[in-house]
Amino acid sequence: MKYAIVGTGWRSEFHIRMAKAAPDRLEVVAVYARSQESAERMARWDVPVVRSLDELMAAAPEFVIASVPWPAMPDVVTDLVERGARVLAETPPAPDADGLRSLWAAVGHTNRVQVAEQYMLMPGHAARLAIVGSDAIGRVNSVEVASTHLYHATALMRAYLGAGMEKATVNARAFTAPLADPLSFGGWSSDVEPRPRNTTIATLDFGDGRMGLYNFVDNQWWNPLLARRLVLRGERGEIVDDTVTRLTDEGVIISPVSYRRTGIDMNLEGNEVVSVSFEGRMVYLNPWVGTRLSEDDIAVASFLERTGAWARDEASDSYSLADACQDHILGLAIVESARTGADVRVEKEVWA
C-alpha cells in the first residue's frame, strides 16, 4: 500500500513508523512539509520529502493522509479530493459542527474520504467485537467507556451497540478533584503533587433501549494511575474488560478473554500479542506478527492496509467521513452539555 502524508507533526510520524516496521506491506512515497525547518526535521526518517502538493501527487500515492491541525483539515481534505486523491483524514475531520456540515457539503458525495479511527482494530476491542458478533451475550444495550475521549469513545459506543446515525440525547456533568499525574505526552515528571483534574461523566441515549456511559479524566490516555474500563451489557450477560459472564442452557458461565503474548520469560518468539481466544476458539489473530508492534500500532497499521484496499476498490469503508462526523458531533454534545448542565439533543444530520 503506497501512501503519502500531508503534515510533519507527531501523528504523521505514526504512519511513517508503520511503513518502517512493515516495508513489504506499507510504503510512504512522499511527505509534504510546508517549511524548510519541518522538511529538515523529517530527514531522519529517510522518506521522500516534498514542498508542494503537486510534487506529492506526482509520487502516485494510492491514498493521501491529511495529518494537519484541526482548523486546516477541511481545506486540506477538500483540496486533495479536488486533485483526485483518495484521502485518509485524521480525527476529527473538522473542528466544529458547522465545519463538519461544510466539509460534508464539499466532499461527502465523492466517497473519497476515510477517517483514521483505529480503536476497533486494537486486539482487545476486535476480540470483544467478535464475541459480541457471536451473540454470546445477546443484543448489546449498554456500553461504558472509561479510557479515551469524546469522538473516540463515541465511536466505540456506536460500534458495540450497532448504532447508526440516529438521534441521541446527551447529558454530561464535569467534576474537579486533585489527582497525581506523573506521565504526559511530554514524558515523566518529577512533580507528582496532586493537582485539580476534571472528570467528565455523560450518558448518551441512542434510543431503542441503547445507551452509552462516558467517563473520562483529564490525561487518562497517559496517566498510569488510571485504569481503562470497558463494560458491555447485553440481554444475556456482560463483558467487563476481559471477562465474559453469560447465561447458557447449562447455567451462568464466567469465561476469560485470553491473550497469547510472546517474549515472556524464556519465550524467544519476539515481544508481541499473537492471538486472543475465548472458550476454546480464536477470536483475534494479529495480522502483523513479526513486526513487534504495540497494540495501538497494530491497529494503525491495520487501518492503513484497509484504507489501501478501499482506495483500490477492493474493500468497503473502514470508517467513513459520515461516521467521523457523527462521532465528533456526539463528542461536541458532551462538551456542550457539561458546559451548560443541560441535555443536548443531536438530531439527524446531513450525512445520515
Salt bridges, closest charged atoms under 4 A:
GLU13 OE2 - ARG44 NH2 3.14
GLU27 OE1 - LYS2 NZ 2.57
ASP54 OD1 - ARG83 NH1 2.64
GLU62 OE2 - ARG312 NE 2.36
ASP79 OD1 - ARG83 NE 2.93
GLU90 OE1 - ARG11 NH1 3.80
GLU90 OE2 - HIS15 NE2 2.83
ASP98 OD1 - ARG101 NH1 3.21
GLU117 OE1 - HIS152 ND1 2.67
ASP135 OD2 - ARG236 NH2 3.08
GLU166 OE2 - ARG210 NH2 3.46
ASP181 OD2 - ARG197 NE 3.00
ASP191 OD2 - ARG195 NH1 2.92
ASP208 OD2 - ARG139 NH2 2.98
GLU238 OE1 - ARG233 NE 3.04
ASP242 OD1 - ARG128 NH1 2.90
GLU269 OE2 - ARG260 NH2 2.57
GLU279 OE1 - ARG246 NH2 2.66
GLU295 OE2 - ARG261 NH1 2.81
ASP297 OD2 - ARG17 NH1 2.82
GLU305 OE1 - ARG25 NH2 2.84
ASP313 OD1 - ARG86 NH2 2.89
ASP323 OD1 - ARG158 NH2 2.98
ASP327 OD1 - ARG158 NE 2.69
GLU336 OE2 - ARG339 NH2 2.72
GLU347 OE1 - LYS167 NZ 3.62
GLU347 OE2 - ARG345 NE 3.58
GLU349 OE2 - ARG101 NH2 2.82
